[in-house]
Amino acid sequence: MTAVGTSLSGRYRLDAQIGAGGMSTVFRAFDTTLERQVAIKVMHLHIAADADQLERFRREARAVARLSHPHVVGVIDAGEDDGTQYIVFEYVQGETLKERIRRLGKLPISEAVAYAIEIARALGAAHEQGIVHRDVKPQNVLIDEEGTAKVTDFGIARTRDQAGLTQDGRVLGTTDYVSPEQALGHPVTGQSDLYSLGIVLFEMLTGDVPFKGEGQVAVAMKHVREDLPDVQIRRPEVSSALAAVVDRATAKDLDERYPDDQQFISDLEDVLSIEVSRSGQITGEATVVFKTLPAKTRRRVPTFVQHPMRLFAVLAFLAVVAVALAILLEDNTTRGTRNAVTPPAKSVPGTRGVSLAQDSAHDYDPFGAPDQEEHPEDAKNVVDGDPNTSWKTERYTGGTLGGKSGVGIYVDADPGANGNRLQIDSIETGWRGTIYGARSGPPKTITDPGWVVIGDIGRATKTTTIDLPGTRYRYFLVWIQQLPPGKESLGIKEVRLYQRVMNRVPATPAAGTRSEPATDDAAAG
């Protein structure tokens, strides 16, 4: 066995053992030629005697040497010293993602999404070269001192055109993260890596793997047969958009799983912008990854979140505007003459229903072809105050929305409303979605920066209430991203919008008169 303190090829001094596995031992070493630290994976001598194992070891060096990516631990050199096979990697000072999860438990949501994006980008680079990792797990992701994720250990990686070097039916990979097809010994593609990454994302969000069993085989069969636990039950603050990404990434049916890295990455990028908008702040590695998102995705996040220092520059101005606006809003209490139906507000102190016209509700299907319609003739039913009428989505076989990212219905609160609560009465339960607001338009596509995420629908009940930020918008969109379990459509009975009542100390009334508190009624009807 190679010992600490020895040198390989007269160049690499082994300083400390930092890892070990069944095939090899990893050392921190010093490259005396270039005078830098490196990591060296040394193959066990008894393993090197096996021709298949030796070829797998050499294949790792060849595979990673073809990759040049900021989120892949790069190969520097490979060689042999008196029968000792070794691979030299860049040295990453830090911890594994598994160690980070054990240390922190559940990671901050935006950080978990950021790491998933970095890992997915690394896998995408490998898949473009025809390389499938086959063992994606947090133990094989290194987090450097700056917080960046780097994928390592392509030890069982295989190009798509290579014949297998294992016996039929043998499972390579850690079964906590193994894809169903890999567990069954079926052909493995890049989609298998995406499944494993979906499980890693689940663990980052919940602090634990989804399945446990008495042995590796028992766990592998759970990946084949059992539904993934609901990530929102394990961690309720996870948004429906993020839960939908986890669900699709870990779909057992390959036709329902993400077909490629780009779609997975695109959805993760959208989710990161949503999470940053929801939290109102951006920290840690999410800050770095956010700056790499497409411009149209970044624009969804308010400027004051992206550039918090600008907020202080406008606070004084907003204070002045707020006083003027409050006076203006006081005069808007007589609006709502467009054949409006005021929704019956529940007895919630400090809020009142916004009057919405009979023609204020509209279906929204920007990805539908060719008509881009979702029963527009029934849209009025969500604002008619009648619980016996409803609007329904089109029917989608298999409940997958036909490959669309969503469909929806919006209400026009002309000229605008400072909505702080939205109530949705639906026929079915268990569906998921997001609430968007827009000041003008309505925007033609959901990716238009005019739409701003203002609320999240978890697993909806028959009456779902969503708290909104109270910001003034004209259009309020219920964006449906996942149909109810086992259903091919969704029916919505009513959409009720509420806004905050603003009470102010009245002026001293003249004798014989009565003073009433003013209300924030600017958006009525």
PAKOLGU-796826 format. One line per 8 residues: their letters; for each residue x, y negated, z of C-alpha. Coordinates in Angstrom, 2 decimals, padded with zeros to 5 digits, m for minus. Layout:
<rs>
a	X/Y/Z | ...;
</rs>
This chain:
<rs>
mtavgtsl	000.00/000.00/000.00 | 001.29/m003.47/m000.89 | 002.27/m005.35/002.27 | 002.14/m008.98/003.30 | 005.54/m010.60/002.76 | 006.43/m008.65/m000.37 | 006.68/m010.15/m003.84 | 005.18/m009.09/m007.14;
sgryrlda	007.18/m009.42/m010.34 | 009.69/m011.56/m008.47 | 007.24/m014.48/m008.58 | 004.22/m014.04/m006.31 | 004.87/m013.86/m002.55 | 001.97/m012.25/m000.66 | 001.33/m014.43/002.41 | m001.94/m013.14/003.91;
qigaggms	m004.72/m010.64/003.24 | m008.03/m012.45/002.71 | m010.29/m009.67/001.46 | m010.56/m005.98/000.70 | m012.83/m003.59/m001.13 | m012.98/m000.03/m002.32 | m010.97/m000.80/m005.46 | m008.59/m003.57/m004.44;
tvfrafdt	m007.20/m005.92/m001.79 | m007.10/m009.69/m002.19 | m004.18/m011.75/m000.89 | m003.43/m015.41/m000.55 | m000.10/m015.76/m002.27 | 002.47/m018.34/m003.30 | 003.56/m018.76/m006.90 | 007.27/m019.49/m006.49;
tlerqvai	007.61/m020.56/m010.12 | 004.90/m023.23/m010.18 | 005.00/m023.78/m006.41 | 001.30/m023.45/m005.72 | m001.06/m021.21/m003.80 | m002.92/m018.52/m005.74 | m005.16/m015.57/m004.97 | m004.01/m012.13/m006.08;
kvmhlhia	m006.20/m009.06/m006.39 | m004.07/m005.94/m006.06 | m005.50/m002.61/m007.16 | m005.14/000.31/m004.76 | m002.55/002.78/m006.06 | m004.81/005.81/m005.70 | m007.54/004.02/m007.66 | m005.12/003.03/m010.41;
adadqler	m004.52/006.73/m011.04 | m008.09/006.96/m012.37 | m008.05/005.88/m016.03 | m011.65/004.62/m015.95 | m011.08/002.57/m012.81 | m007.87/001.16/m014.21 | m009.63/000.11/m017.39 | m012.39/m001.57/m015.37;
frrearav	m009.78/m003.53/m013.42 | m008.01/m004.65/m016.57 | m011.33/m005.51/m018.16 | m012.03/m007.99/m015.36 | m008.84/m009.84/m016.19 | m009.66/m009.92/m019.89 | m013.26/m010.96/m019.30 | m012.57/m013.87/m016.95;
arlshphv	m009.56/m015.00/m018.99 | m012.03/m015.73/m021.81 | m013.96/m018.10/m019.55 | m013.03/m021.69/m018.82 | m015.72/m023.20/m016.65 | m015.69/m025.43/m013.54 | m017.92/m022.95/m011.69 | m015.95/m019.80/m012.52;
vgvidage	m012.83/m018.85/m010.54 | m010.23/m018.82/m013.30 | m007.68/m016.13/m014.11 | m004.08/m017.38/m014.18 | m002.10/m014.22/m014.85 | m002.20/m010.44/m014.75 | 000.53/m007.86/m014.60 | 002.09/m004.70/m013.21;
ddgtqyiv	004.96/m004.30/m010.76 | 006.31/m000.77/m010.30 | 002.87/000.77/m010.86 | 001.02/m001.90/m008.84 | m001.68/m003.54/m010.96 | m002.65/m007.10/m010.08 | m004.65/m010.11/m011.28 | m003.77/m013.68/m010.30;
feyvqget	m006.63/m016.15/m009.75 | m006.85/m019.80/m008.80 | m006.98/m020.08/m005.02 | m010.22/m021.52/m003.63 | m009.95/m022.87/m000.10 | m013.30/m022.65/001.64 | m015.90/m019.98/002.37 | m018.19/m017.61/000.51;
lkerirrl	m021.81/m018.51/000.00 | m022.70/m015.51/002.18 | m020.60/m016.92/005.02 | m022.30/m020.27/004.59 | m025.76/m018.70/004.82 | m024.74/m016.73/007.92 | m023.36/m019.90/009.49 | m026.23/m022.24/008.65;
gklpisea	m029.17/m019.91/008.11 | m031.62/m021.55/005.71 | m029.80/m024.02/003.51 | m031.27/m027.48/002.80 | m033.65/m026.99/m000.11 | m031.96/m029.45/m002.47 | m028.56/m027.88/m001.66 | m029.88/m024.37/m002.40;
vayaieia	m031.23/m025.53/m005.75 | m027.96/m027.33/m006.55 | m025.94/m024.18/m005.87 | m028.35/m022.13/m007.99 | m027.80/m024.57/m010.87 | m024.02/m024.30/m010.59 | m024.13/m020.49/m010.44 | m026.57/m020.32/m013.36;
ralgaahe	m024.32/m022.56/m015.44 | m021.36/m020.27/m014.71 | m023.38/m017.20/m015.68 | m024.56/m019.00/m018.80 | m020.95/m019.53/m019.86 | m020.25/m015.83/m019.31 | m023.36/m014.74/m021.18 | m022.41/m016.93/m024.14;
qgivhrdv	m019.21/m014.86/m024.34 | m021.25/m011.67/m024.18 | m020.15/m010.96/m020.59 | m022.68/m009.72/m018.01 | m021.47/m010.06/m014.41 | m023.60/m007.19/m013.02 | m022.81/m007.97/m009.36 | m024.19/m011.45/m008.64;
kpqnvlid	m024.40/m011.92/m004.88 | m023.45/m014.65/m002.38 | m020.33/m012.71/m001.40 | m019.09/m013.34/m004.96 | m019.68/m017.09/m004.85 | m016.98/m019.25/m003.29 | m017.74/m022.71/m001.89 | m014.65/m024.90/m002.02;
eegtakvt	m013.73/m027.66/000.40 | m015.62/m030.22/m001.71 | m018.78/m028.09/m001.62 | m018.66/m026.84/m005.21 | m019.76/m023.28/m006.03 | m017.51/m021.00/m008.06 | m018.44/m017.49/m009.22 | m015.82/m014.79/m008.82;
dfgiartr	m015.34/m011.00/m008.93 | m016.23/m009.92/m012.43 | m014.87/m006.52/m011.43 | m017.79/m004.57/m012.87 | m018.56/m007.06/m015.64 | m019.14/m005.60/m019.05 | m019.54/m007.04/m022.51 | m022.80/m006.15/m024.20;
dqagltqd	m021.15/m003.96/m026.80 | m019.02/m001.91/m024.40 | m019.88/001.65/m023.62 | m020.46/002.37/m019.95 | m017.58/003.62/m017.87 | m019.80/005.24/m015.25 | m021.91/008.32/m015.12 | m025.48/008.07/m016.33;
grvlgttd	m027.81/006.73/m013.68 | m025.07/005.40/m011.42 | m025.91/001.97/m010.03 | m023.16/m000.63/m010.04 | m023.76/m003.69/m007.91 | m025.00/m004.46/m004.42 | m028.55/m003.19/m004.00 | m029.64/m006.17/m001.89;
yvspeqal	m029.56/m008.14/m005.16 | m029.84/m005.42/m007.81 | m032.31/m005.85/m010.67 | m035.00/m003.19/m011.18 | m033.57/m002.09/m014.51 | m030.08/m001.77/m013.06 | m031.43/000.23/m010.12 | m033.05/002.63/m012.58;
ghpvtgqs	m029.88/002.99/m014.64 | m031.41/001.22/m017.64 | m029.46/m001.11/m019.97 | m028.30/m004.27/m018.23 | m028.32/m007.71/m019.89 | m027.97/m011.33/m018.83 | m031.55/m011.18/m017.54 | m030.32/m008.80/m014.85;
dlyslgiv	m027.86/m011.44/m013.63 | m030.70/m013.98/m013.54 | m032.78/m011.62/m011.38 | m029.88/m011.26/m008.95 | m029.45/m015.03/m008.86 | m033.17/m015.36/m008.11 | m032.64/m013.11/m005.08 | m029.63/m015.21/m004.03;
lfemltgd	m031.80/m018.34/m004.28 | m034.45/m016.62/m002.15 | m031.79/m015.87/000.49 | m030.47/m019.44/000.44 | m034.00/m020.75/001.03 | m035.07/m018.24/003.69 | m031.80/m017.23/005.32 | m032.29/m013.53/004.58;
vpfkgegq	m032.59/m011.03/001.73 | m036.15/m010.06/000.70 | m035.88/m006.29/001.13 | m034.39/m004.06/003.80 | m034.35/m000.28/004.12 | m032.64/002.67/005.71 | m030.08/002.91/002.92 | m028.94/001.43/m000.38;
vavamkhv	m031.25/003.65/m002.42 | m034.27/002.66/m000.32 | m033.51/m001.02/m000.87 | m032.96/m000.48/m004.61 | m036.35/001.21/m004.93 | m038.02/m001.73/m003.22 | m036.64/m003.95/m005.97 | m038.25/m001.57/m008.43;
redlpdvq	m041.64/m001.11/m006.74 | m042.44/m003.87/m004.26 | m043.46/m007.46/m004.81 | m041.06/m010.08/m003.56 | m042.24/m011.62/m000.26 | m043.82/m015.05/m000.71 | m041.01/m017.57/m000.30 | m043.51/m020.22/000.85;
irrpevss	m044.66/m018.02/003.71 | m041.05/m017.50/004.78 | m040.41/m021.25/004.38 | m043.58/m023.35/004.01 | m041.79/m026.55/002.95 | m040.69/m024.92/m000.33 | m042.60/m026.62/m003.15 | m044.87/m024.72/m005.51;
alaavvdr	m042.59/m025.70/m008.39 | m039.58/m024.07/m006.69 | m041.63/m021.04/m005.65 | m042.70/m020.59/m009.27 | m039.04/m020.61/m010.37 | m038.16/m017.95/m007.79 | m041.15/m015.85/m008.88 | m040.23/m016.01/m012.56;
atakdlde	m036.54/m015.36/m012.01 | m037.33/m012.22/m009.99 | m040.14/m010.88/m012.17 | m039.77/m007.12/m012.55 | m041.15/m007.19/m016.09 | m038.46/m008.50/m018.45 | m041.13/m010.16/m020.60 | m042.17/m012.28/m017.60;
rypddqqf	m038.65/m013.05/m016.38 | m036.61/m015.96/m017.71 | m035.37/m014.85/m021.14 | m032.12/m016.81/m020.96 | m029.97/m019.06/m018.80 | m031.03/m022.31/m020.44 | m034.70/m022.02/m019.50 | m033.77/m021.03/m015.96;
isdledvl	m031.34/m023.95/m015.65 | m033.84/m026.41/m017.13 | m036.50/m025.44/m014.58 | m033.97/m025.61/m011.73 | m032.96/m029.10/m012.86 | m036.61/m030.18/m012.88 | m037.07/m028.72/m009.41 | m034.01/m030.55/m008.09;
sievsrsg	m035.47/m033.87/m009.24 | m038.79/m032.94/m007.60 | m037.10/m032.00/m004.31 | m035.08/m035.22/m004.27 | m038.25/m037.22/m004.92 | m040.12/m035.39/m002.16 | m037.41/m035.85/000.43 | m036.63/m039.43/m000.51;
qitgeatv	m032.91/m038.80/m000.14 | m030.06/m036.92/m001.76 | m027.06/m035.54/000.12 | m024.26/m032.99/m000.09 | m023.65/m030.96/m003.23 | m027.07/m031.98/m004.54 | m025.63/m035.48/m005.01 | m022.92/m034.14/m007.32;
vfktlpak	m025.23/m031.86/m009.30 | m027.94/m034.51/m009.60 | m025.51/m036.76/m011.49 | m025.08/m034.00/m014.10 | m028.81/m033.65/m014.84 | m030.22/m034.90/m018.16 | m031.13/m038.59/m018.08 | m034.84/m037.90/m018.60;
trrrvptf	m034.83/m035.61/m015.55 | m033.00/m038.11/m013.35 | m035.46/m040.83/m014.30 | m038.20/m038.99/m012.42 | m036.49/m039.89/m009.16 | m037.15/m043.41/m007.85 | m034.22/m045.78/m008.27 | m034.00/m046.51/m004.55;
vqhpmrlf	m033.35/m042.79/m003.93 | m030.64/m042.58/m006.58 | m029.12/m045.89/m005.47 | m030.17/m046.41/m001.83 | m028.15/m049.61/m001.40 | m030.44/m051.37/m003.85 | m033.30/m050.84/m001.43 | m031.91/m053.32/001.07;
avlaflav	m031.65/m055.99/m001.61 | m035.39/m055.95/m002.24 | m036.83/m055.45/001.26 | m037.14/m059.16/001.97 | m038.81/m059.73/m001.39 | m041.26/m056.87/m000.78 | m042.22/m058.31/002.60 | m043.30/m061.54/000.92;
vavalail	m045.12/m059.69/m001.84 | m046.95/m057.50/000.68 | m048.49/m060.54/002.37 | m049.64/m061.96/m000.95 | m050.95/m058.61/m002.13 | m052.94/m058.05/001.05 | m054.75/m061.35/000.48 | m055.44/m060.40/m003.14;
lednttrg	m056.74/m056.95/m002.23 | m059.25/m058.41/000.18 | m061.17/m059.92/m002.72 | m061.59/m056.63/m004.59 | m064.39/m055.09/m002.52 | m067.14/m055.46/m005.12 | m065.64/m053.37/m007.92 | m066.85/m049.97/m009.03;
trnavtpp	m069.66/m050.79/m011.44 | m068.60/m048.33/m014.18 | m071.36/m045.83/m013.40 | m069.15/m044.87/m010.45 | m069.67/m042.04/m008.02 | m068.05/m042.68/m004.65 | m066.79/m039.35/m003.28 | m068.20/m038.34/000.09;
aksvpgtr	m065.30/m039.02/002.45 | m064.73/m036.84/005.45 | m064.69/m038.59/008.78 | m060.97/m039.39/008.75 | m060.13/m042.63/010.55 | m058.31/m045.17/008.43 | m059.26/m043.81/004.98 | m062.12/m044.20/002.56;
gvslaqds	m063.05/m042.63/m000.77 | m062.07/m044.34/m004.02 | m064.98/m044.79/m006.43 | m064.36/m042.97/m009.68 | m066.41/m043.44/m012.85 | m068.23/m040.54/m014.49 | m065.90/m040.89/m017.49 | m062.70/m041.15/m015.44;
ahdydpfg	m061.69/m037.45/m015.52 | m059.76/m035.98/m018.44 | m058.18/m032.63/m019.25 | m054.40/m032.57/m019.82 | m052.65/m029.98/m022.00 | m049.52/m031.53/m023.56 | m048.07/m028.15/m024.54 | m051.25/m026.72/m026.05;
apdqeehp	m051.31/m026.04/m029.77 | m052.97/m027.03/m031.95 | m055.75/m028.90/m030.12 | m054.09/m029.76/m026.76 | m057.43/m029.35/m025.02 | m058.62/m027.62/m021.84 | m062.44/m027.84/m021.96 | m062.58/m031.67/m022.16;
edaknvvd	m066.37/m031.63/m022.24 | m066.43/m030.34/m018.65 | m063.84/m032.70/m017.18 | m066.56/m035.06/m015.85 | m067.71/m032.31/m013.51 | m064.79/m032.90/m011.12 | m066.05/m036.43/m010.27 | m069.83/m035.94/m010.38;
gdpntswk	m070.21/m035.16/m006.66 | m072.04/m031.91/m007.48 | m070.41/m028.79/m005.96 | m072.40/m026.61/m008.37 | m070.54/m027.88/m011.45 | m066.89/m027.39/m012.33 | m064.14/m027.76/m014.92 | m062.15/m024.69/m015.90;
terytggt	m058.86/m024.10/m017.65 | m058.74/m022.01/m020.78 | m058.38/m018.26/m020.28 | m054.81/m016.96/m020.34 | m054.20/m013.24/m020.73 | m052.04/m011.98/m017.92 | m052.44/m015.20/m015.96 | m049.17/m016.67/m017.29;
lggksgvg	m050.53/m019.92/m018.82 | m049.46/m018.66/m022.21 | m045.83/m019.58/m021.64 | m046.68/m023.20/m020.82 | m045.10/m024.88/m017.81 | m048.55/m026.05/m016.78 | m051.95/m027.54/m017.67 | m054.02/m029.99/m015.69;
iyvdadpg	m056.72/m032.54/m015.16 | m056.30/m036.19/m014.18 | m058.51/m039.00/m012.93 | m058.28/m042.62/m014.02 | m058.64/m044.87/m010.97 | m058.76/m048.04/m013.10 | m057.33/m050.57/m012.27 | m055.30/m048.61/m009.69;
angnrlqi	m055.41/m047.12/m006.22 | m053.04/m046.88/m003.28 | m053.95/m043.22/m002.88 | m052.82/m041.61/000.36 | m054.84/m038.39/000.16 | m056.23/m036.13/m002.58 | m058.79/m033.42/m001.97 | m059.30/m030.62/m004.50;
dsietgwr	m062.23/m028.21/m004.27 | m061.54/m025.13/m006.39 | m063.43/m021.93/m007.13 | m060.38/m019.68/m006.73 | m057.56/m019.69/m004.16 | m053.84/m018.98/m004.26 | m052.95/m021.16/m007.25 | m050.02/m023.56/m007.22;
gtiygars	m049.26/m026.95/m008.66 | m047.94/m030.48/m008.28 | m049.57/m033.91/m008.06 | m048.24/m036.63/m010.36 | m049.00/m040.32/m010.47 | m048.59/m042.83/m013.31 | m049.05/m046.58/m013.42 | m049.84/m046.76/m017.15;
gppktitd	m050.56/m044.45/m020.03 | m051.37/m041.76/m019.27 | m047.94/m040.41/m020.34 | m048.24/m038.02/m023.25 | m046.01/m035.28/m021.84 | m045.30/m034.07/m018.32 | m041.58/m034.74/m018.89 | m042.26/m038.41/m019.58;
pgwvvigd	m040.63/m040.56/m016.86 | m043.94/m042.37/m016.50 | m045.17/m039.42/m014.44 | m043.88/m039.46/m010.86 | m044.15/m036.53/m008.44 | m046.24/m037.70/m005.48 | m047.50/m034.48/m003.91 | m047.16/m030.73/m003.79;
igratktt	m049.81/m028.02/m003.82 | m048.65/m024.90/m001.99 | m050.90/m021.87/m002.15 | m054.22/m023.61/m002.61 | m057.33/m022.79/m000.60 | m060.89/m023.52/m001.73 | m060.51/m027.01/m000.26 | m056.95/m028.25/m000.54;
tidlpgtr	m055.89/m031.61/000.88 | m052.60/m033.18/m000.23 | m051.05/m036.19/001.50 | m049.87/m038.85/m000.95 | m047.35/m041.66/m000.34 | m049.92/m044.49/m000.62 | m048.14/m046.00/m003.64 | m050.36/m047.70/m006.20;
yryflvwi	m051.02/m045.68/m009.37 | m053.78/m045.72/m011.95 | m053.65/m042.07/m013.03 | m053.58/m039.10/m010.65 | m052.80/m035.74/m012.28 | m053.46/m032.28/m010.83 | m050.78/m030.26/m012.66 | m051.53/m026.52/m012.43;
qqlppgke	m048.34/m024.44/m012.69 | m049.49/m021.02/m011.52 | m052.95/m019.49/m011.82 | m054.59/m017.64/m008.94 | m053.21/m014.11/m008.46 | m054.92/m011.68/m010.80 | m056.94/m014.43/m012.51 | m056.85/m015.65/m016.09;
slgikevr	m058.26/m019.13/m015.42 | m058.87/m021.65/m012.65 | m062.05/m023.57/m011.89 | m062.03/m026.93/m010.08 | m065.27/m028.31/m008.65 | m064.27/m031.72/m007.34 | m061.26/m034.04/m007.18 | m061.62/m036.71/m004.51;
lyqrvmnr	m059.17/m039.57/m004.07 | m058.81/m041.52/m000.83 | m056.91/m044.61/000.15 | m055.92/m046.21/003.40 | m058.12/m048.85/005.05 | m056.06/m051.87/006.02 | m057.37/m053.63/009.13 | m056.19/m057.12/009.93;
vpatpaag	m056.98/m059.40/012.84 | m059.76/m061.67/011.55 | m059.76/m065.41/011.89 | m061.88/m066.77/014.76 | m065.46/m066.79/013.40 | m067.62/m069.83/013.47 | m070.44/m069.90/016.02 | m073.34/m067.65/015.02;
trsepatd	m071.33/m065.61/012.48 | m069.73/m062.13/012.59 | m066.25/m061.25/011.28 | m065.71/m057.89/009.47 | m062.26/m056.24/009.06 | m060.91/m056.41/005.53 | m060.23/m053.17/003.63 | m057.69/m052.22/001.02;
daaag	m060.24/m051.80/m001.75 | m058.15/m052.71/m004.73 | m058.57/m049.40/m006.51 | m062.28/m048.87/m006.11 | m063.60/m047.62/m009.42;
</rs>
